[in-house]
Amino acid sequence: MSDFSTDLILGQRRSNSIRLRTIIMVRWIAVIGQLVALIVAQRLFHLQLELGLCYLAVGISVIGNLIAMFTFPENRLLSERENAAMILFDLLQLCFLLFLTGGLHNPFSILVVGPVTISASALGLRATLLIATVAIALVTLMIEFHLPLRTRDGIILRIPEIFVFGNWIAIVIAIFFSSLYSRRVMSEMAAMSAALSATQLALAREQKLTDLGGVVAATAHELGTPLATIKLTSAELMEELKDHPDLHDDAALIRDQADRCRDILRSMGRAGKDDLHMHSAPLTTVIEESAEPHMDRGKTIHFEHGGQGSALGAVPLIQRRPEVIHGLRNLIQNAVDFSSENVWIESGWTDNEIVIRIVDDGEGFPPQLLGRIGDPFVRRRRSENDRHQRPGYEGMGLGLFIAKTLLERSGAELSFANGSDGSFPAANSKRRGAIVEVVWPRGRLAASTEQTRVLGENPVF
């Protein structure tokens, strides 16, 4: 994984850059709105404004847009510093226009919240704090320093001081609230997007491995007959070339290399044949395959398989889907990582559902995070015992998120609990650690008739 992808997943870098074209379009809309407001204030309400300075403020935005349009390509992605400069410029231009038109006595003063909200959703924390601080400072100054709004008769339009103070308080609160809300929402969206991308990568990798195994299996199957022919022919040549040692040795080498090719293809094709040629398999086989990479990690994995009711003894045949295998594998890995000595994988089935339960004898899930398990990037402070038990683990919860997402895509419902709280019945007192229960409607996971048919001979093309 590249450094950029790692930073993005860890939240150390933001990917939501803004195109220059977007900034230009929004600024044109603001310019039109400001011009309309000035014209209406002058023509309809006959307010006495410093029109020269007002149109100068609007003209600065127009000039800035024209320079940006003719200097840079519209599809250019702005850096964070350039975005901050653009937003800060718009904030200063808006506040200067408000200064010329009554300050906080102008009902449009609430628009100061807009640039700060945009910075919170698109920029880093430092830039957002800078822009928010500048906005609050300028709004505070406009309480006392502003040009008054005058009617045609010279009457100054002012609202009571208590309402001016109320406007100031409302704007400051809106700046804080909108910034916090926007930043929180965008951070959640960015985290979820990165986690979903990681899930797609994991599933794509599992699918590629499955397809690659199938290609190897098909190759082993197709080359079996030619290799057998080469071996038989080389054996016959060895019999006929007993009187020619050099040629006899060459024939023996051909036979040995044919045997070697057969062994290599057989070892490579075994897993691939299981993955692609068998599109369905017994539930117990899929569970054991999912656990296979973690069998030799120093922990004992116990398999307990059994049905209930009318399905007793009839192991269901299920689809061998990559997302199911990869999701179960992640759950089993998590149990092995945090168990003390043992992990139990229980499976059961009825006519209506298939259940898999993974239990360990570790300390269980942290109680304060139990309700958030399955969310991406759930962090907690790690103790020295955690670091010793799993030194390379960063604790972001991404593995459980991937497992939960993949299994739910296959139609499963997941439940998380600790054996110590009695949420799930345990067979003995050792099973007091984390418990994950995965339940599928049987119809969503069971193999169809076409998937369970016996494979025939390879067609000839």
C-alpha positions in Angstrom: 0.0 0.0 0.0 1.4 3.4 -0.9 2.2 6.1 1.7 -0.6 8.3 0.4 -3.1 5.4 0.8 -1.8 4.7 4.3 -2.1 8.4 5.3 -5.6 8.6 3.9 -6.8 5.5 5.8 -5.1 6.8 9.0 -6.7 10.2 8.5 -3.4 12.0 8.3 -4.2 13.4 4.9 -7.4 14.8 3.4 -8.4 13.8 -0.2 -11.3 16.3 -0.7 -9.4 19.0 -2.7 -11.5 21.7 -4.4 -11.3 22.4 -8.1 -10.6 26.0 -9.1 -13.7 25.8 -11.4 -15.9 25.2 -8.3 -14.4 28.3 -6.5 -14.9 30.4 -9.6 -18.6 29.3 -10.0 -19.5 29.9 -6.4 -17.8 33.3 -6.5 -19.8 34.3 -9.6 -23.0 33.4 -7.8 -21.9 35.5 -4.8 -21.1 38.5 -7.1 -24.5 38.3 -8.7 -26.2 38.1 -5.3 -24.2 41.1 -4.0 -25.0 43.2 -7.1 -28.7 42.4 -6.9 -28.7 43.3 -3.2 -27.1 46.6 -3.9 -29.4 47.5 -6.7 -32.5 46.6 -4.7 -31.3 48.5 -1.7 -30.7 51.6 -3.8 -33.6 51.5 -6.3 -36.4 49.9 -4.2 -35.6 51.0 -0.6 -33.7 54.2 -1.6 -30.9 53.6 0.9 -28.0 56.0 0.8 -24.9 53.8 0.3 -21.3 54.4 -0.5 -21.9 52.9 -3.9 -18.4 53.6 -5.2 -16.8 51.6 -2.4 -19.5 48.9 -2.6 -19.0 48.4 -6.3 -15.3 48.5 -5.8 -15.6 45.6 -3.3 -17.7 43.6 -5.8 -15.3 44.5 -8.6 -12.4 43.1 -6.6 -14.1 39.7 -6.7 -14.8 40.0 -10.4 -11.2 40.9 -11.1 -10.0 38.0 -9.0 -12.2 35.6 -10.9 -11.1 36.8 -14.2 -7.4 36.5 -13.3 -8.0 33.0 -12.1 -10.0 32.0 -15.2 -7.3 33.3 -17.6 -4.2 32.3 -15.6 -5.0 28.8 -14.5 -6.9 25.8 -16.0 -10.4 25.5 -14.6 -9.9 21.8 -13.7 -6.8 22.6 -11.5 -7.0 21.1 -8.0 -6.1 23.7 -5.5 -3.7 22.9 -2.6 -4.9 23.4 1.0 -2.9 26.7 1.2 -4.5 27.9 -2.0 -8.0 26.9 -0.9 -7.4 28.7 2.4 -6.3 31.8 0.6 -9.4 31.8 -1.7 -11.8 31.3 1.2 -10.0 34.0 3.3 -10.2 36.4 0.4 -13.9 35.8 0.1 -14.4 36.3 3.9 -12.5 39.6 3.8 -14.4 40.8 0.8 -17.8 40.0 2.4 -16.9 41.6 5.7 -15.7 44.8 3.9 -19.0 44.9 2.1 -20.9 44.5 5.4 -18.7 47.3 6.9 -19.9 49.6 4.1 -23.6 48.6 4.6 -24.3 48.8 8.3 -22.2 46.0 9.9 -24.3 43.8 12.2 -27.4 46.0 11.5 -27.4 44.4 8.1 -29.4 41.2 8.1 -27.0 39.7 5.5 -24.3 39.6 8.2 -25.2 36.0 8.9 -23.5 35.1 5.6 -20.1 35.3 7.4 -20.8 31.8 8.6 -20.6 30.5 5.0 -16.8 30.7 4.4 -16.0 29.2 7.8 -18.3 26.3 7.2 -16.7 25.6 3.8 -13.2 25.7 5.3 -14.3 23.3 8.0 -15.5 20.8 5.5 -12.6 21.1 3.0 -9.5 22.3 4.9 -7.4 21.1 7.7 -7.8 22.0 11.3 -5.2 24.8 11.4 -6.6 26.6 8.3 -10.2 26.3 9.7 -9.1 27.7 13.1 -7.4 30.6 11.3 -10.4 31.5 9.2 -12.9 31.1 12.1 -10.7 33.4 14.3 -10.6 36.0 11.5 -14.3 35.8 11.0 -15.1 36.2 14.8 -12.6 39.1 15.0 -14.1 41.0 12.1 -17.7 40.4 13.3 -16.7 41.8 16.7 -15.1 44.9 15.2 -18.2 45.5 13.1 -20.2 46.0 16.3 -18.6 49.4 16.6 -16.9 50.1 13.4 -19.2 50.3 10.3 -20.9 52.8 8.0 -24.5 53.3 9.0 -27.4 52.6 6.7 -29.3 55.8 5.8 -32.6 56.3 4.1 -33.2 58.9 1.4 -34.4 61.2 4.2 -31.2 60.8 6.2 -32.7 58.6 8.8 -30.2 56.1 10.2 -31.5 52.5 10.3 -30.4 50.9 13.5 -31.6 48.0 15.6 -31.5 48.1 19.4 -28.2 47.3 21.0 -29.5 44.2 22.6 -30.3 42.8 19.1 -26.9 43.8 17.9 -25.4 41.8 20.7 -27.8 39.0 20.0 -26.7 39.0 16.3 -23.1 38.8 17.4 -23.7 35.9 19.8 -25.8 34.1 17.1 -23.1 34.5 14.5 -20.3 33.3 16.8 -22.4 30.3 17.9 -23.2 29.5 14.3 -19.6 29.6 13.4 -18.6 27.2 16.1 -21.6 24.9 15.6 -21.5 24.8 11.8 -17.8 24.3 11.7 -17.9 21.5 14.2 -20.9 19.8 12.6 -19.4 20.1 9.0 -16.0 18.9 10.1 -17.5 15.9 12.0 -19.7 14.9 9.1 -16.9 15.2 6.5 -14.5 13.3 8.7 -17.0 10.5 9.1 -17.6 10.4 5.4 -13.9 10.4 4.6 -13.3 7.6 7.1 -16.2 5.6 5.8 -15.0 6.1 2.2 -11.5 5.0 3.0 -12.8 2.0 4.9 -15.1 0.9 2.1 -12.2 1.3 -0.3 -10.1 -1.0 1.9 -13.0 -3.4 1.9 -13.2 -3.4 -1.9 -9.5 -4.0 -2.1 -9.7 -6.9 0.3 -12.5 -8.5 -1.6 -10.8 -7.9 -5.0 -7.6 -9.5 -3.6 -9.6 -12.5 -2.4 -11.3 -12.8 -5.8 -8.1 -12.5 -7.7 -6.5 -15.2 -5.5 -9.6 -17.4 -6.2 -9.4 -16.8 -9.9 -5.6 -17.4 -10.0 -6.1 -20.7 -8.1 -8.7 -21.8 -10.6 -6.4 -21.0 -13.5 -3.6 -23.1 -11.9 -6.0 -26.0 -11.3 -7.3 -25.9 -14.8 -3.7 -25.8 -16.1 -2.8 -28.8 -13.9 -5.8 -30.7 -15.2 -5.1 -29.9 -18.9 -1.4 -30.7 -18.7 -1.9 -34.0 -16.8 -2.3 -36.1 -19.9 0.7 -34.6 -21.9 3.0 -35.0 -18.9 1.9 -38.6 -18.4 2.6 -39.2 -22.1 6.1 -37.6 -21.8 6.8 -39.8 -18.8 5.7 -43.0 -20.5 7.7 -42.2 -23.7 10.8 -41.3 -21.7 10.5 -44.6 -19.8 10.3 -46.5 -23.1 13.4 -44.6 -24.4 15.3 -45.5 -21.3 14.6 -49.2 -22.0 15.8 -48.9 -25.6 18.9 -46.8 -24.7 20.5 -49.0 -22.1 23.5 -49.4 -24.3 23.9 -45.7 -24.7 24.6 -44.2 -21.3 24.6 -40.6 -22.4 21.3 -40.8 -24.1 19.9 -43.0 -21.3 20.7 -40.3 -18.8 19.0 -37.7 -21.0 15.8 -39.8 -21.1 16.0 -40.3 -17.3 16.3 -36.5 -16.9 13.2 -35.9 -19.1 11.2 -38.4 -17.0 12.3 -36.8 -13.7 11.5 -33.3 -14.9 8.1 -34.5 -16.0 7.5 -35.9 -12.5 8.6 -32.6 -11.1 6.2 -30.6 -13.2 3.4 -32.9 -12.2 4.2 -32.5 -8.5 4.4 -28.7 -8.8 1.1 -28.4 -10.7 -0.6 -30.8 -8.2 0.5 -28.7 -5.2 -0.4 -25.4 -6.9 -3.7 -26.7 -8.2 -5.0 -28.3 -5.1 -6.1 -25.0 -3.5 -7.2 -23.6 -6.8 -9.4 -26.6 -7.6 -11.1 -26.1 -4.2 -11.6 -22.4 -4.8 -12.9 -22.3 -8.4 -14.0 -25.7 -9.6 -16.0 -26.3 -6.5 -18.4 -23.4 -6.4 -20.1 -25.0 -3.4 -18.9 -26.9 -0.4 -20.1 -28.2 3.0 -20.4 -25.5 5.7 -17.8 -27.3 7.8 -15.3 -27.3 4.9 -15.7 -23.5 4.3 -15.2 -22.8 8.1 -12.1 -25.0 8.3 -10.7 -23.4 5.1 -11.3 -19.9 6.6 -9.5 -20.9 9.8 -6.6 -22.7 8.0 -4.1 -19.7 7.9 -4.4 -19.4 11.7 -4.1 -23.0 12.7 -0.3 -22.9 13.4 -0.1 -19.6 15.4 0.3 -21.1 18.9 -3.4 -21.2 19.7 -5.8 -24.2 19.7 -8.8 -23.8 17.5 -11.7 -26.1 18.3 -14.4 -26.9 15.7 -17.8 -27.8 17.0 -20.3 -28.6 14.2 -23.9 -29.8 14.6 -27.4 -29.2 13.4 -30.7 -28.9 15.1 -34.2 -30.1 14.4 -35.0 -31.8 11.1 -31.6 -30.8 9.7 -29.7 -32.8 12.3 -26.8 -34.6 10.7 -27.3 -33.1 7.3 -24.4 -30.6 6.8 -25.7 -27.8 4.5 -24.0 -27.2 1.2 -23.2 -23.5 0.9 -21.8 -21.2 -1.7 -18.0 -20.7 -1.5 -18.1 -17.0 -1.9 -14.9 -15.0 -1.4 -16.6 -12.4 0.8 -17.8 -15.1 3.2 -14.4 -16.8 3.4 -12.5 -13.5 3.8 -15.0 -12.2 6.4 -14.8 -15.3 8.5 -11.1 -15.4 8.2 -10.9 -11.8 9.6 -13.1 -12.7 12.6 -11.1 -15.8 13.3 -7.8 -13.8 13.1 -9.2 -11.3 15.6 -10.2 -14.1 18.0 -6.8 -15.8 17.7 -5.0 -12.5 18.2 -6.7 -11.8 21.5 -7.3 -15.2 22.9 -5.2 -16.7 25.7 -5.0 -20.3 24.5 -8.2 -21.4 22.8 -10.7 -20.4 20.2 -14.0 -22.2 19.6 -15.8 -22.1 16.3 -19.3 -23.4 16.6 -21.7 -23.9 13.7 -25.3 -24.9 13.6 -28.2 -24.9 11.2 -31.9 -25.3 10.9 -34.3 -25.4 8.0 -34.4 -21.6 8.1 -30.9 -20.3 9.1 -27.2 -21.0 9.4 -25.3 -19.9 12.5 -21.6 -19.6 13.1 -20.3 -18.5 16.5 -16.7 -17.6 17.2 -15.6 -17.6 20.9 -12.3 -17.1 22.6 -10.9 -17.2 26.1 -9.4 -13.8 26.1 -10.4 -10.6 27.9 -13.2 -9.9 25.5 -14.2 -6.7 23.8 -13.7 -3.4 25.7 -17.1 -2.7 27.3 -17.0 1.0 26.4 -16.6 0.1 22.7 -19.0 -2.8 22.5 -21.7 -0.7 20.9 -19.3 0.6 18.2 -17.7 -2.6 17.1 -17.8 -2.8 13.4 -17.3 0.9 12.9 -14.1 1.8 11.0 -11.2 3.6 12.8 -12.4 3.0 16.4 -9.3 3.8 18.5 -8.6 3.3 22.1 -5.5 3.7 24.2 -3.5 0.5 24.3 -2.2 -0.9 27.6 1.3 -2.4 27.9 -0.3 -5.9 27.9 -2.1 -5.1 24.6 1.2 -4.1 23.0 3.0 -7.2 24.3 0.1 -9.4 23.1 -0.3 -7.9 19.6 2.7 -5.6 19.0 1.9 -4.7 15.4 -1.7 -3.9 15.9 -2.8 -0.3 15.6 -6.4 -0.8 16.9 -8.3 1.0 14.2 -11.1 -1.6 14.0 -10.7 -1.7 10.2 -10.4 -5.5 10.1 -13.7 -6.0 11.9 -15.3 -3.4 9.7 -14.2 -5.2 6.6 -15.4 -8.5 8.0 -18.7 -7.0 9.0 -19.2 -5.3 5.7 -18.4 -8.4 3.6 -20.5 -10.8 5.7 -23.5 -8.4 5.7 -23.2 -8.2 1.9 -23.7 -11.9 1.8 -26.9 -11.5 3.9 -25.6 -12.2 7.4 -26.4 -10.4 10.6 -23.6 -10.0 13.2 -23.8 -9.8 16.9 -20.9 -8.9 19.3 -20.8 -9.7 23.0 -18.6 -10.9 25.8 -19.0 -14.3 27.4 -18.6 -12.7 30.8 -21.8 -10.7 30.6 -24.0 -13.7 29.8 -25.3 -12.4 26.5 -24.7 -15.8 24.9 -24.8 -19.1 26.7 -21.4 -20.7 26.9 -20.7 -24.4 27.1 -18.1 -24.0 29.9 -16.5 -21.4 32.1 -13.4 -21.0 29.8 -15.4 -19.3 27.1 -15.5 -16.0 28.8 -13.9 -13.8 26.1 -15.2 -12.2 23.0 -18.2 -13.7 21.1 -19.2 -13.0 17.5 -22.3 -14.6 16.2 -23.0 -14.6 12.4 -26.5 -15.6 11.3 -27.6 -16.1 7.7 -31.1 -16.9 6.3 -30.4 -20.4 4.9 -31.7 -19.4 1.5 -29.1 -16.6 1.1 -26.1 -18.9 1.7 -27.2 -22.3 0.5 -25.9 -23.5 -2.8 -28.3 -23.7 -5.7 -28.9 -26.9 -7.7 -26.7 -25.7 -10.6 -23.8 -25.0 -8.2 -24.0 -28.5 -6.7 -24.1 -30.5 -9.9 -21.3 -32.9 -10.6 -18.6 -31.5 -12.8 -18.3 -33.3 -16.2 -15.5 -33.6 -18.6 -13.9 -30.4 -19.9 -15.4 -29.3 -23.2 -13.3 -29.3 -26.3 -13.1 -26.0 -28.2 
